[in-house]
Amino acid sequence: MRQETATFETRLKHNALAIEALLGRLLGLSVEADEIARPENLLVAMRHGVLNGGKRLRPFLVIECASLLGGSVEAALRVGAALECIHCYSLVHDDLPAMDDDDIRRGQPTVHKAFDEATAILAGDSLLTFAFDIIASPETPLADAQKTALVLALARAAGHGGMAGGQALDLAAEKAAPDEAGIVTLQAMKTGALLRFACEAGAIVAGAGPVDRQHLRSFGEKIGLAFQLADDLLDLTADAATMGKATGKDAARGKGTLVALHGQPWAESRLEQLVAEAEALLEPYGARSSILAETARFIANRRN
């Protein structure tokens, strides 16, 4: 194993544990100022949807991009936790019968299976709202202008012009398969928008200027494309036990993907190209960006 890989894997695991611990504290039963009560069953469902392992890749990107530019680790952790709440809310809602209708997520029952559909909807709603609570909170050590920038960027990445809109396009794709441009748009919204935000958020946390912010935003866009392409390959080639969720569902539903359109060899070649483009965006930062470069390779080569 190369040393850089060992360092990357160690840091990925370390940051995942730190995010998990922070989310565990944030999703406790203690009532915060201006809250009236925290219904226990709802909190348990929220924790079920969030504290279930996972690589915590999106928070990792926030932390590493902020670190690259000298940003506060504490602030990056909290912004990463907020982003993970958004990501997990989207999974809770995507798993519902009205959406993707999945019973297993990360190897355990989905929230609507472990509880019920109404509780799953409310758990997702609460996680979505709580994300902005975490960013705006006095406990997040950032200037108000930084918090405003983060809230705006996250709202646009997660809402109807980003992730939620991408899910709407994904549902529509079950009835009428989109062309290649439509697939690219769908994937940039549903998957890529939050990964783009994760990288740009690191720059905002660090108080970086527009050039650095754009560099990391573009890096996030490249790895977002790579993430979805790798995901489509895994949906085709991996088994459910390895993935911790059902596979082969896109093909079964007739959804168009770039893999289905161009084939596996093309997809593998395109992944290599995206990684090279992502690494090129990091060249101005030299050796300091080695972990982010390794992250791009990890995304392209992951097995689950």
Solvent accessible surface area in square Angstrom, and as a share of the most:
residue,aa,sasa,rsa
1,M,176,0.79
2,R,139,0.51
3,Q,141,0.62
4,E,60,0.27
5,T,25,0.15
6,A,33,0.26
7,T,47,0.27
8,F,3,0.01
9,E,78,0.35
10,T,89,0.52
11,R,87,0.32
12,L,18,0.09
13,K,134,0.57
14,H,119,0.53
15,N,14,0.07
16,A,17,0.13
17,L,111,0.55
18,A,31,0.24
19,I,0,0.00
20,E,49,0.22
21,A,51,0.40
22,L,16,0.08
23,L,0,0.00
24,G,19,0.18
25,R,166,0.61
26,L,32,0.16
27,L,3,0.01
28,G,21,0.20
29,L,101,0.50
30,S,85,0.55
31,V,75,0.43
32,E,100,0.45
33,A,94,0.73
34,D,154,0.80
35,E,58,0.26
36,I,174,0.88
37,A,66,0.51
38,R,34,0.12
39,P,79,0.50
40,E,110,0.49
41,N,89,0.46
42,L,38,0.19
43,L,10,0.05
44,V,68,0.39
45,A,0,0.00
46,M,11,0.05
47,R,86,0.31
48,H,43,0.19
49,G,7,0.07
50,V,0,0.00
51,L,44,0.22
52,N,24,0.12
53,G,34,0.32
54,G,40,0.38
55,K,65,0.28
56,R,5,0.02
57,L,5,0.03
58,R,22,0.08
59,P,0,0.00
60,F,1,0.00
61,L,0,0.00
62,V,0,0.00
63,I,10,0.05
64,E,10,0.05
65,C,0,0.00
66,A,1,0.01
67,S,53,0.34
68,L,13,0.06
69,L,41,0.20
70,G,70,0.67
71,G,14,0.13
72,S,46,0.30
73,V,89,0.51
74,E,103,0.46
75,A,0,0.00
76,A,1,0.00
77,L,38,0.19
78,R,24,0.09
79,V,0,0.00
80,G,0,0.00
81,A,0,0.00
82,A,0,0.00
83,L,0,0.00
84,E,1,0.01
85,C,0,0.00
86,I,0,0.00
87,H,22,0.10
88,C,0,0.00
89,Y,23,0.09
90,S,11,0.07
91,L,26,0.13
92,V,7,0.04
93,H,31,0.14
94,D,19,0.10
95,D,3,0.01
96,L,16,0.08
97,P,56,0.35
98,A,92,0.71
99,M,61,0.27
100,D,23,0.12
101,D,71,0.37
102,D,17,0.09
103,D,71,0.37
104,I,74,0.38
105,R,37,0.14
106,R,69,0.25
107,G,57,0.55
108,Q,51,0.23
109,P,65,0.41
110,T,2,0.01
111,V,8,0.05
112,H,14,0.06
113,K,113,0.48
114,A,47,0.36
115,F,56,0.24
116,D,70,0.36
117,E,89,0.40
118,A,65,0.51
119,T,14,0.08
120,A,0,0.00
121,I,78,0.40
122,L,100,0.50
123,A,0,0.00
124,G,0,0.00
125,D,60,0.31
126,S,30,0.20
127,L,0,0.00
128,L,57,0.28
129,T,93,0.54
130,F,24,0.10
131,A,0,0.00
132,F,52,0.21
133,D,72,0.38
134,I,1,0.01
135,I,0,0.00
136,A,62,0.48
137,S,15,0.10
138,P,123,0.78
139,E,110,0.49
140,T,1,0.01
141,P,63,0.40
142,L,25,0.12
143,A,58,0.45
144,D,115,0.60
145,A,80,0.62
146,Q,38,0.17
147,K,25,0.10
148,T,90,0.52
149,A,27,0.21
150,L,0,0.00
151,V,51,0.29
152,L,90,0.45
153,A,17,0.13
154,L,0,0.00
155,A,44,0.34
156,R,166,0.61
157,A,1,0.00
158,A,6,0.04
159,G,22,0.22
160,H,169,0.75
161,G,56,0.53
162,G,2,0.02
163,M,13,0.06
164,A,43,0.34
165,G,11,0.10
166,G,0,0.00
167,Q,13,0.06
168,A,59,0.46
169,L,73,0.37
170,D,13,0.07
171,L,54,0.27
172,A,56,0.43
173,A,5,0.04
174,E,63,0.28
175,K,189,0.80
176,A,73,0.57
177,A,69,0.53
178,P,38,0.24
179,D,101,0.53
180,E,72,0.32
181,A,69,0.54
182,G,23,0.22
183,I,3,0.02
184,V,59,0.34
185,T,69,0.40
186,L,16,0.08
187,Q,13,0.06
188,A,46,0.36
189,M,38,0.17
190,K,51,0.22
191,T,16,0.09
192,G,7,0.07
193,A,4,0.03
194,L,4,0.02
195,L,0,0.00
196,R,52,0.19
197,F,2,0.01
198,A,0,0.00
199,C,0,0.00
200,E,9,0.04
201,A,0,0.00
202,G,0,0.00
203,A,1,0.00
204,I,10,0.05
205,V,6,0.03
206,A,26,0.20
207,G,54,0.52
208,A,30,0.24
209,G,38,0.36
210,P,113,0.71
211,V,106,0.61
212,D,42,0.22
213,R,78,0.28
214,Q,96,0.42
215,H,49,0.22
216,L,1,0.00
217,R,70,0.26
218,S,22,0.14
219,F,0,0.00
220,G,0,0.00
221,E,71,0.32
222,K,56,0.24
223,I,2,0.01
224,G,1,0.01
225,L,52,0.26
226,A,2,0.02
227,F,27,0.11
228,Q,25,0.11
229,L,4,0.02
230,A,3,0.03
231,D,30,0.16
232,D,8,0.04
233,L,18,0.09
234,L,12,0.06
235,D,29,0.15
236,L,108,0.54
237,T,80,0.46
238,A,23,0.18
239,D,83,0.43
240,A,51,0.39
241,A,98,0.76
242,T,64,0.37
243,M,23,0.10
244,G,14,0.13
245,K,59,0.25
246,A,45,0.35
247,T,35,0.20
248,G,30,0.29
249,K,52,0.22
250,D,39,0.20
251,A,77,0.60
252,A,89,0.69
253,R,70,0.26
254,G,49,0.48
255,K,18,0.07
256,G,23,0.22
257,T,15,0.08
258,L,17,0.08
259,V,7,0.04
260,A,79,0.62
261,L,95,0.47
262,H,74,0.33
263,G,26,0.25
264,Q,71,0.32
265,P,103,0.65
266,W,83,0.29
267,A,0,0.00
268,E,78,0.35
269,S,67,0.43
270,R,60,0.22
271,L,11,0.05
272,E,127,0.57
273,Q,95,0.42
274,L,4,0.02
275,V,17,0.09
276,A,56,0.44
277,E,49,0.22
278,A,1,0.01
279,E,52,0.23
280,A,51,0.40
281,L,39,0.19
282,L,4,0.02
283,E,128,0.58
284,P,86,0.54
285,Y,15,0.06
286,G,44,0.42
287,A,94,0.73
288,R,152,0.55
289,S,7,0.04
290,S,49,0.32
291,I,13,0.07
292,L,3,0.02
293,A,15,0.12
294,E,9,0.04
295,T,0,0.00
296,A,1,0.01
297,R,59,0.22
298,F,50,0.21
299,I,0,0.00
300,A,13,0.10
301,N,93,0.48
302,R,16,0.06
303,R,167,0.61
304,N,73,0.37
